[in-house]
Amino acid sequence: MTTTAASTNTTSGTSNATVSIASSSSAGAAGGSVINVSSLVSQLVSATQAPQEALINTQTQSVTAQISALGTLKSSLSTFQSSLSSLDTPSTFDAQTADSSDSTVFTATASAGAPVGTYSVAVTQLAQAQQLLSGAPITVGAGTLQVSLGSSSFDVTVTSANASLTDVAAAINSAAGNPGITATVLQGTDGAHLLLSSTQTGADNTIQVAETDSGGALAALTYSAAAPGNYTVQSKAQDAQYSLAGVAATSSSNTISAGLTGVTLTLTGKSTAGSPATLTVSTDSSTIEANISAFVTAYNTLAASFTTLGGFDATTNTAGTMMGNALLSSIQNQVKSALYSVVNTGSSTYNSLASIGITTNSDGTLSLNSGTLSNAMAANFSAVSQLFNSSSGIATSLNALITQNLSSTGSISTNSKSLVSKENALTDQTTQLNNQMSALSASLTEQYSALNTLLSSLQTTSSYLTQAFASLPTVQGTSNA
């Protein structure tokens, strides 16, 4: 076995590769291949490609990691921004709650804008739906009924095939346009009764039943205020009668929202004569305090994200992907500037987060002292509100700067587009390198294949010459006696 060394220096980059070229005397004698062209070319191309490919891969991994980090930053800012929606406008602090001193008389709820105060509520009558019970026994035949509830009416046709009280009740219940009358058949010792019940309360929602055909087969089912004889009134259609802060009023429903702006009363019973119940409308401090607490929690989550992206973990000895990144530093500084600002709230006492109990820990997170916040809201609710939602308020300012950074023309989007361009350029470099290596492989294959042919030919010639010389006669020299 013989060994030949081949060395190459490519023009694409400085890369020296030493490759062993093996040949055998038998292969040469037979005129076979001297060089393993495929293996040789593969090693040379790999030696040329590897360092360039490693560089591109390293750069690509870095860019991809930065794109991912920007996505994390964007998501974190967006999540934090959602906590601002309950603080960044005056209306978000305009939350009220309503309480009843006697829930057996009424319950109440309040929405934003309800006037804070205490009001007396007296209920003398609840709204009620009408209910009618027919006499018994009743004989019915074919015909047509017009059933009315208040100003709405619908028709019920009774044929000889369904001329029973049960069929009539079923026809009423399934009739198109029925505004809220339920028919039920009750069996008594005296026979079957028809019970008509309204789902609509109020004095105007009375039930009427008229026979509209020319016969009288359904006359026993008719009812009106003028001719009530066929039914007994089990429940009278009536309005609620009540007074709010001494002002008398009526309502067709026991749920009343027209009496006091932003307040809904639900009447549940009559009050004791001369002893009205009390409605108290007050600021819903607990909800506002919960919103402020949620804001603190949301900021701490954002701060943790900042640390992960741009900090250094001494335990794992690893740096965040955006450590030293100017964009991250800028956004952090903007957020901190808004958090620590002093706001013109009209109060020299309550004009910063610290003044209402929100302080900064050594790690940059925030802590909330609930007692301090409650005292601040009780002492100067308006100042606390303006601290967050005035034109220069903390929530307002944070919302504006995050909106700008997250916009399509903002800093995050601009940086993201730049990184995507770099990623695309690196992809193009990979494609270009692969093309160059394919061309190099083809060129080297051609060169070494030609060399291989030449060496094979030389080996064949060498073998022939060796044999030829071996066959020459031996020349005998002359010896002198």
Buried (B, 14 or more C-beta within 10 A) or exposed (E): EEEEEBEBEBEBEEBEBEBEBEBBEEBBBEEBBBBBBEEBBBBBBBBBBEEBBEBBEEBBEBBBEBBEBBEBBBEBBEEBBEBBEBBBBBEBBBBBBBBBBBEEBBBBBBBEEBEEEEBBBBBEEBBBBBBBBBBBEBEBBBBBBBBBBBEBBBEBEBEEEBBBBEBBBBBBEEBEEBBBBBBBBBEEEEEBBBBBBBEBBBBEBBBBBBBEBEEEBBEBBBBBEEEEEBBEBEBEBBBBBBBBBEEEEBBBBBEBBEBBEBBBBBBBEBBEEEEBBEBBBBBBBEBBBEBBBBBBBBBBBBBBBBBBBBBEEEEEEEEBBBBEBEBBBEBBEBBBEBBEBEBBBEBEEBBBBBBBBBEBEEEBBBEBBEEBBBBBBEEBBBBBBBBBBBEBBBBBBBBBBBEEBBEEEBBBBEBBEEBEEBBEBBEEBBEEBEEBBEEBBEEBBEEBBEBBEEBBEEBBEEBEEEEEEEEEEEEEEEEEE
